[in-house]
């Protein structure tokens, strides 16, 4: 069977698709991956035939406009202006991505499409062809309600049963309305708002999210929570001698990363982090990754070790605690490996995970990247490091995550 995997987003959005693609390849299926061009090497590592989206999406997120909108100014007016500039830029990028989805699907004629929540052309394709179009996402609470939570577009807060229900109706309406705009623009058949909303809700949906995080009572039978899908990243990576020496020297250390997220002041954010950690005498491995943090020219190399990338399945089992951006994958892995955890959210779904982890009791609730200060970091870091209850709770919650093995069920859901 020929599967097409379509995912739009940063690396955290792509990783579950790579893991799913590897599972399907092992079962003898043909797999074609359609991801932003920057992730071609990752697809090749997984053995997935790769068709690239234009680079514009990631360049937009990592560019100055994206930095200002996703991790910049503290002022409300500044944020409004930054989001408006991002909206204007994204209009052109979205045009290209919608066109490419249509073209790739027509060229490849797959038997099934597995798509992210941002890739919506497959919903119309599945409705018109009768072939299975399946949602795969590391982010829940988008179209399918979770108990006592609003749609993730509203950060998953609890506004009460009536308003919560309305937030999901609004999210579905907006998603399909946007899809129909591009269908019209490119001369594609538009089945209408109601049929496409119904098609969206009838799709099989697989959330690569641990079922232990949520109360799933009332979830439809065709909606599955089948655990975070994690690739073995160590097979293409080896730690440096300096990194190994640092870990051997510091048996208790913090891991800090903002993942794929960037911001307009990485030097200042790093300075804040180092100052707050130094005051508590906390050694740390700091991952500069997407550029949200950066290695200064001068710092205490006995206390801090900087890396540009690092497999989380290598570093997190060794770390005592973690501070991160709140991507779905990083969130799952910090809990899986028993790290006391605080999130510094940058974008919408990360605020959702910030609420989830603080409610679970694995660490103090974090503050938004745009409001970050040295004083607020100290307020977070001190209890994260010194309160043993956070670590104990994280280790308790790690047990069900480590026991999860949904590989066979995932294959059955996707291929049958």
C-alpha positions as CSV (number, residue, x, y, z in Angstrom):
1,X,0.0,0.0,0.0
2,X,1.2,3.5,-0.8
3,X,1.1,6.0,2.0
4,X,1.7,9.7,1.7
5,X,2.8,11.5,4.9
6,X,2.1,15.3,4.8
7,X,3.3,17.4,7.6
8,X,3.8,21.2,8.0
9,X,5.6,22.6,11.0
10,X,8.9,22.6,12.9
11,X,10.9,19.5,13.8
12,X,8.7,18.5,16.7
13,X,5.8,18.3,14.2
14,X,7.8,16.2,11.8
15,X,9.3,13.7,14.2
16,X,6.1,11.6,14.8
17,X,5.7,11.3,11.0
18,X,9.2,10.0,10.6
19,X,8.7,7.4,13.3
20,X,5.4,6.3,11.8
21,X,7.0,6.2,8.4
22,X,9.7,3.8,9.7
23,X,7.0,1.5,11.1
24,X,5.1,1.4,7.8
25,X,8.3,0.7,5.9
26,X,9.1,-2.2,8.2
27,X,5.6,-3.6,7.3
28,X,6.5,-3.5,3.6
29,X,4.5,-0.4,2.6
30,X,5.6,2.3,0.2
31,X,6.0,5.6,2.0
32,X,6.4,9.1,0.6
33,X,7.1,12.0,2.9
34,X,6.1,15.6,2.1
35,X,7.7,17.9,4.6
36,X,9.5,21.3,4.6
37,X,12.7,21.1,2.5
38,X,14.9,21.6,5.6
39,X,13.9,18.1,6.9
40,X,15.1,16.2,3.8
41,X,18.1,14.7,5.6
42,X,15.9,13.4,8.5
43,X,13.6,11.7,6.0
44,X,16.6,10.1,4.3
45,X,17.8,8.8,7.7
46,X,14.5,7.1,8.1
47,X,14.6,5.7,4.6
48,X,11.5,7.7,3.5
49,X,11.3,8.9,-0.1
50,X,11.1,12.7,0.2
51,X,9.2,15.4,-1.6
52,X,10.0,18.8,-0.3
53,X,7.7,21.7,0.5
54,X,9.2,25.1,-0.3
55,X,11.6,26.3,2.4
56,X,9.5,29.4,3.0
57,X,7.6,28.1,6.0
58,X,10.7,27.4,8.2
59,X,12.5,30.4,6.9
60,X,9.5,32.5,7.9
61,X,9.5,31.0,11.5
62,X,13.2,31.4,11.9
63,X,13.4,34.8,10.2
64,X,13.1,38.2,11.9
65,X,9.3,38.4,11.5
66,X,8.9,35.0,13.1
67,X,11.3,35.8,15.9
68,X,9.4,39.0,16.8
69,X,6.0,37.3,16.7
70,X,6.9,34.0,18.5
71,X,9.5,35.2,21.1
72,X,9.8,38.9,21.1
73,X,8.5,42.0,22.5
74,X,6.7,42.3,25.9
75,X,4.3,45.0,24.9
76,X,0.8,44.2,23.7
77,X,1.0,46.6,20.8
78,X,4.4,45.3,19.8
79,X,3.0,41.7,19.8
80,X,0.0,42.8,17.7
81,X,2.3,44.4,15.1
82,X,4.6,41.4,15.1
83,X,1.7,39.0,14.6
84,X,0.2,41.1,11.8
85,X,3.6,41.1,10.0
86,X,3.7,37.3,10.4
87,X,0.2,37.0,9.1
88,X,1.1,39.1,6.0
89,X,4.2,37.0,5.3
90,X,2.4,33.7,5.9
91,X,-0.3,34.4,3.3
92,X,2.3,34.0,0.5
93,X,3.9,31.0,2.2
94,X,0.5,29.3,2.6
95,X,-0.4,29.8,-1.0
96,X,2.7,27.9,-2.0
97,X,2.1,25.1,0.5
98,X,-1.5,24.6,-0.6
99,X,-0.5,24.5,-4.3
100,X,2.3,21.9,-3.5
101,X,-0.1,19.7,-1.5
102,X,-2.5,19.5,-4.5
103,X,0.3,18.9,-7.0
104,X,2.1,16.2,-4.9
105,X,-1.2,14.3,-4.3
106,X,-2.1,14.4,-8.0
107,X,1.4,13.2,-9.0
108,X,1.7,10.4,-6.5
109,X,-2.0,9.1,-6.4
110,X,-1.5,7.5,-2.9
111,X,-3.8,4.9,-1.4
112,X,-3.9,6.7,1.9
113,X,-2.8,10.0,3.2
114,X,-1.6,10.7,6.8
115,X,-1.6,14.4,7.4
116,X,-0.9,16.9,10.1
117,X,-3.5,19.4,11.4
118,X,-1.9,22.2,9.4
119,X,-2.1,20.2,6.1
120,X,-5.8,20.3,5.2
121,X,-6.0,19.5,1.4
122,X,-6.2,15.7,2.3
123,X,-9.6,16.3,4.0
124,X,-11.1,17.4,0.6
125,X,-9.1,14.6,-1.2
126,X,-10.5,11.9,1.1
127,X,-14.1,13.3,0.8
128,X,-13.9,13.3,-3.0
129,X,-12.0,10.0,-3.6
130,X,-13.4,7.9,-0.7
131,X,-9.8,6.9,0.1
132,X,-8.7,7.1,3.8
133,X,-7.4,10.5,4.9
134,X,-6.0,10.2,8.5
135,X,-5.0,12.9,10.9
136,X,-1.8,12.3,12.8
137,X,-0.8,14.9,15.4
138,X,1.4,15.3,18.5
139,X,-1.1,18.1,19.5
140,X,-4.5,17.2,21.0
141,X,-7.5,19.4,21.8
142,X,-7.8,20.9,18.3
143,X,-10.9,19.5,16.7
144,X,-11.8,16.7,19.1
145,X,-12.8,17.9,22.6
146,X,-10.9,16.9,25.7
147,X,-12.8,16.9,29.0
148,X,-12.6,20.3,30.8
149,X,-10.5,21.9,28.1
150,X,-11.1,24.5,25.4
151,X,-9.7,24.2,22.0
152,X,-5.9,24.6,21.8
153,X,-6.5,27.8,19.9
154,X,-7.6,29.1,23.3
155,X,-4.7,27.5,25.0
156,X,-6.7,24.6,26.3
157,X,-8.1,26.5,29.3
158,X,-11.3,25.5,30.9
159,X,-14.0,28.1,30.3
160,X,-16.9,25.9,31.3
161,X,-18.8,23.3,29.2
162,X,-20.7,25.7,26.9
163,X,-17.9,27.9,26.0
164,X,-15.4,25.0,25.7
165,X,-17.8,23.4,23.2
166,X,-18.1,26.7,21.2
167,X,-14.2,27.0,21.0
168,X,-14.1,23.6,19.1
169,X,-16.9,24.6,16.8
170,X,-15.1,27.8,16.0
171,X,-11.7,26.1,15.4
172,X,-13.3,23.6,13.0
173,X,-15.2,26.3,11.2
174,X,-12.0,28.4,10.8
175,X,-10.0,25.4,9.6
176,X,-12.4,24.5,6.9
177,X,-13.2,28.1,5.9
178,X,-9.5,28.6,5.3
179,X,-9.3,25.4,3.3
180,X,-12.1,26.4,1.1
181,X,-10.5,29.8,0.3
182,X,-7.5,27.9,-1.3
183,X,-9.7,25.4,-3.0
184,X,-11.5,28.3,-4.8
185,X,-8.2,30.0,-5.5
186,X,-6.8,27.0,-7.3
187,X,-9.9,25.9,-9.1
188,X,-10.5,22.8,-7.0
189,X,-13.8,21.3,-6.2
190,X,-15.4,22.7,-3.0
191,X,-17.9,20.3,-1.4
192,X,-19.0,23.0,1.0
193,X,-18.5,24.0,4.6
194,X,-20.8,21.4,6.3
195,X,-19.7,18.4,4.3
196,X,-16.0,19.2,4.9
197,X,-16.5,19.8,8.6
198,X,-18.3,16.4,8.8
199,X,-15.4,14.8,6.8
200,X,-12.9,16.3,9.2
201,X,-14.8,14.9,12.2
202,X,-15.2,11.4,10.6
203,X,-11.5,11.0,9.8
204,X,-9.6,8.5,11.8
205,X,-7.4,10.6,14.1
206,X,-4.2,9.3,15.8
207,X,-2.7,11.6,18.4
208,X,0.9,10.7,19.3
209,X,0.1,11.7,22.8
210,X,0.2,9.6,26.0
211,X,-3.2,8.6,27.1
212,X,-2.0,8.9,30.7
213,X,-2.0,12.7,30.4
214,X,-5.7,13.1,30.0
215,X,-9.2,11.9,30.9
216,X,-10.4,10.4,27.5
217,X,-13.9,9.7,28.6
218,X,-16.4,10.2,25.8
219,X,-13.7,10.3,23.0
220,X,-15.1,8.9,19.7
221,X,-14.0,5.3,18.8
222,X,-12.1,6.5,15.7
223,X,-9.9,8.9,17.7
224,X,-6.9,7.3,19.3
225,X,-4.2,8.4,21.8
226,X,-1.3,6.1,21.0
227,X,1.7,7.5,22.8
228,X,4.5,9.7,21.6
229,X,6.4,8.1,18.7
230,X,10.1,8.3,19.3
231,X,12.9,7.5,16.8
232,X,16.2,6.2,17.9
233,X,18.4,9.3,17.2
234,X,21.6,8.0,18.8
235,X,22.3,5.7,15.9
236,X,23.4,8.8,13.8
237,X,25.1,10.7,16.7
238,X,28.0,10.2,19.1
239,X,28.7,12.4,22.2
240,X,32.0,14.4,22.2
241,X,34.6,13.7,24.9
242,X,33.9,17.1,26.4
243,X,30.2,16.3,26.8
244,X,30.9,12.9,28.3
245,X,33.4,14.5,30.8
246,X,30.8,17.1,31.8
247,X,28.2,14.5,32.5
248,X,30.6,12.4,34.5
249,X,31.6,15.4,36.6
250,X,28.1,16.6,37.2
251,X,25.8,13.8,38.3
252,X,23.0,16.3,38.9
253,X,22.5,18.9,36.2
254,X,19.8,20.9,34.4
255,X,19.1,20.5,30.7
256,X,17.9,23.7,28.9
257,X,16.6,24.0,25.3
258,X,14.2,26.1,23.3
259,X,14.2,23.5,20.5
260,X,13.3,24.9,17.1
261,X,12.1,28.1,18.6
262,X,13.9,31.4,18.0
263,X,13.6,34.9,19.4
264,X,15.1,38.3,18.6
265,X,17.3,38.4,21.7
266,X,19.0,35.0,22.1
267,X,22.1,36.6,23.7
268,X,20.0,38.3,26.3
269,X,17.8,35.3,27.0
270,X,21.0,33.2,27.4
271,X,22.5,35.8,29.8
272,X,19.4,35.7,31.9
273,X,19.5,31.9,32.0
274,X,23.2,31.7,33.0
275,X,22.8,34.3,35.7
276,X,19.8,32.6,37.2
277,X,21.5,29.2,37.1
278,X,24.7,30.6,38.6
279,X,23.0,32.1,41.6
280,X,21.7,28.6,42.5
281,X,25.1,27.0,41.5
282,X,23.3,24.7,39.0
283,X,25.4,23.1,36.3
284,X,23.6,22.8,32.9
285,X,23.8,21.5,29.4
286,X,22.4,24.2,27.1
287,X,21.2,23.3,23.6
288,X,21.2,26.2,21.2
289,X,19.3,24.3,18.6
290,X,17.1,26.6,16.5
291,X,18.8,29.7,17.8
292,X,16.6,30.8,20.7
293,X,19.7,30.5,22.9
294,X,23.3,31.1,21.9
295,X,26.8,30.3,23.2
296,X,28.5,33.4,24.6
297,X,32.2,34.0,24.0
298,X,32.9,33.9,27.7
299,X,31.2,31.8,30.4
300,X,32.0,29.4,33.2
301,X,32.9,26.2,31.2
302,X,33.1,24.2,34.4
303,X,29.4,25.0,35.1
304,X,27.9,25.1,31.6
305,X,28.3,23.0,28.5
306,X,26.8,24.3,25.2
307,X,25.7,22.0,22.3
308,X,24.1,22.8,18.9
309,X,22.1,19.6,18.9
310,X,21.7,16.6,21.1
311,X,19.5,13.5,21.1
312,X,17.0,13.9,23.9
313,X,16.9,10.2,24.5
314,X,20.6,10.5,25.4
315,X,20.6,13.5,27.6
316,X,17.3,13.4,29.4
317,X,17.8,10.1,31.2
318,X,21.0,11.7,32.7
319,X,19.4,15.1,33.6
320,X,17.8,15.9,36.9
321,X,15.5,18.6,35.5
322,X,14.7,20.4,32.3
323,X,13.6,23.8,31.1
324,X,12.3,23.9,27.6
325,X,9.9,25.6,25.1
326,X,7.1,23.1,25.5
327,X,7.0,21.3,22.1
328,X,4.9,18.2,22.3
329,X,7.8,15.8,21.8
330,X,10.1,17.5,24.3
331,X,7.2,17.6,26.8
332,X,6.6,13.9,26.5
333,X,10.3,13.0,26.7
334,X,11.0,15.0,29.8
335,X,8.2,13.3,31.6
336,X,9.1,9.9,30.1
337,X,12.7,10.2,31.5
338,X,11.5,11.5,34.9
339,X,12.8,15.1,34.7
340,X,11.3,17.8,36.9
341,X,10.2,20.2,34.2
342,X,9.2,23.8,33.5
343,X,8.1,25.2,30.1
344,X,8.9,28.6,28.7
345,X,6.1,28.8,26.0
346,X,6.6,30.6,22.7
347,X,3.5,29.6,20.6
348,X,-0.1,28.5,21.2
349,X,0.3,24.7,21.8
350,X,3.2,25.3,24.1
351,X,1.0,27.3,26.5
352,X,-1.3,24.3,26.5
353,X,1.5,22.0,27.5
354,X,2.6,24.5,30.1
355,X,-0.8,24.2,31.7
356,X,-0.8,20.4,31.4
357,X,2.6,19.8,33.0
358,X,2.1,22.3,35.9
359,X,-1.3,20.6,36.5
360,X,0.4,17.2,36.6
361,X,2.8,18.6,39.2
362,X,6.1,17.9,37.6
363,X,7.3,21.5,37.9
364,X,6.3,25.1,38.5
365,X,4.3,26.8,35.8
366,X,6.6,28.7,33.4
367,X,6.3,32.2,32.0
368,X,6.0,33.2,28.3
369,X,9.2,33.9,26.4
370,X,8.2,37.5,25.7
371,X,7.8,38.1,29.4
372,X,10.9,36.3,30.5
373,X,13.2,38.1,33.0
374,X,16.0,37.1,35.3
375,X,13.8,37.5,38.3
376,X,11.1,35.3,36.9
377,X,13.6,32.7,35.9
378,X,14.9,32.6,39.5
379,X,11.3,32.1,40.7
380,X,11.0,29.1,38.4
381,X,14.5,27.6,38.7
382,X,14.8,27.6,42.5
383,X,11.8,25.4,43.3
384,X,12.4,23.3,40.2
385,X,15.9,22.4,41.5
386,X,15.2,22.4,45.2
387,X,11.7,20.9,45.6
388,X,12.0,17.1,45.6
389,X,8.2,16.7,45.0
390,X,8.5,17.8,41.4
391,X,11.2,15.2,40.7
392,X,9.2,12.5,42.5
393,X,6.1,13.3,40.5
394,X,8.0,13.2,37.2
395,X,9.5,9.8,38.1
396,X,6.1,8.5,39.0
397,X,4.5,9.6,35.7
398,X,7.5,8.3,33.8
399,X,6.5,4.7,34.5
400,X,3.3,4.5,32.3
401,X,5.1,6.4,29.5
402,X,8.0,4.0,29.5
403,X,5.6,1.0,29.5
404,X,3.7,2.3,26.4
405,X,4.1,0.2,23.3
406,X,1.5,1.1,20.7
407,X,3.5,0.1,17.5
408,X,1.2,-2.8,16.6
409,X,-2.0,-0.9,17.3
410,X,-0.7,2.0,15.2
411,X,-0.1,-0.2,12.2
412,X,-3.6,-1.8,12.6
413,X,-5.2,1.6,12.8
414,X,-3.3,3.1,9.8
415,X,-3.2,0.1,7.5
416,X,-6.5,-1.8,8.0
